[in-house]
Amino acid sequence: MRLLLQRVTQAEVRINGQVKSSIANGLLVLVGIETSDTRADAEWLSNKIVQLRIFSDDAGLMNKSLLDCNGELLVVSQFTLHAATKKGNRPSFIKAARPEQAIPLYEQFVALLEQALGKPVATGTFGADMQVSLTNDGPVTIWMDSKEKE
């Protein structure tokens, strides 16, 4: 699984002009699922996300986690995170999981996040044409890949 996390002061997802979900302070998580991903990938990433110390403490240092600051989460599926751009000019998405595999894992990932965070997680709609807006705080943007665990 590949994730792009953005620390935000606000974020929202619109579908057909209507707000589907929105959050205030927290993290916008764009998630791409590939064919080799399993529940173990979702578990590792969900635990890491809620404990990642990327929120400022009173001294302005990144010492607080999402749990520490009672932040919110907005999770949006994005298969384009698995774009292969090595050959030609048209990205290939061959590694991205098909919906029959990706949707159950995406739902498990959201459920694991809700369990770890202790509250509901806002989401987009898998496979929908979504418009995502955000105010990146910092800016803080972090790339994570469960296969590389860096």
N, C-alpha and C positions, 0 to 999 in steps of 0.2 A: 504494500500500500504506500502510496505517496501522498504527502500532505503539504499544503502551503498554509502556514498559520500566520495570521495578521492580528496583532494587538490593536483593538479598536475602541473608540469612544462611542461609536454607533455603527450598526450595519443592518441592512435589510435586503430581503429577496422579494422581487415582484414577478408575478406571472400574469400575463395578459393585462398588465396595468394595475393589478390588484396586489396589495402587500400580502404576501404569504406568511412571512415571519420577520421579526425585527428584534434586535437586542440593543442594550446600552453598553456600558463598559464590559469588555470581555475579549473573546477570541472569535474571529471568523476563521473557520477551518474548511479549506477546499480539499476534497478527498478524491483520489483516483484509485480505482481497484484494478489490479491486473490478474491474469488467469492463474498465476501461481500463489495468490494470496489465500490465507486461511484465517481461521478464528484466532490463532496465535499471533498473527500480525495485528489484528484488531485489538487484542488484549494488550500487547506491548505498547502500541501507540496511544490507546485510551488512557492507560496508567501514566504514561509519560506526559501527555497533554495537560492533565489536571494538576500534575505536580511540578511542571516546568516553571522555574522561578524567573519570570520575565516581566513581572509587574513591580512598580517602584514602591520602595518603603518610604518612611518619613524622611530619610536622608537622600532620597532621589536615586537610590541604587536598586538594581533589579534583584530583589531578594524575596519577593512574594510570588506565590503561585495563584492560580485561578481559585483554588480552594481558600487560600488565605484572604483573598480580597473579595470573596463572594461574587466572582465574575460570572458572566453569562457566556453561553456558547451558541454559535450559529454554524451548522454543518451543512455544506453544499457539495453534492456529488459533481465531479468534474473529470470525465474520462480523458480530457485533453492533457492532463498532467502526465499521461503516458505517451505523448507524441514522440515518435522517432523522426528526427530531422536530418539524419546523416546523409541520406541519398536524396537527390532531387530537391524540389522546392515545395512539394506537397507533403505535409506530415502524414506519417503512417500511424495508425492506432492499433496495430496488430496485437500488441501486448495487453491492451485494455480488455478487461473481462466483459463478456456479453451480459446483458441484463439478467438472464436467468441465473447466472452465478453471482453477479455483482449486487443485485438488489438484496438478497438475503444477508450477504456479508455487510453491506451498508447498514441495514437495519440492526444487525447485531452490534456493529460498531457504535451506533447511536445509543442503543440500549446499555452497552458497557460504559459509555460516557455518562449517561444519566445515573447509573448505579454509582460510579466513582465520584460524581459531582454531588449526588444527593438531591437533584432537582431536574426538571424537564430541560431538554435541549431543543432549541429551535432548529428547524431544517428547511431546506428547499424541497422540491419534488423531483425525485429521481427521473432523469430523462427529459424533463421539461425544458422549454426554452425560457431561461430565467435571466432577469436583469438584477445584478448584485451591486449595491452601492455601499460604501463604507467610508469612515474617516479613520485612517491608519494613525495610531497613536505612537509617536516616537520619531520616525516610523520604526516599528519593530515587525520584521517579516522573517519567518524561519521556515526553511525547507526540511522536511523529514521523510525518510524512506525506510520502511521496516526491513528491507533487505540489506541496507547498509548500516543501520543502527549507529550513526555517527552523532 
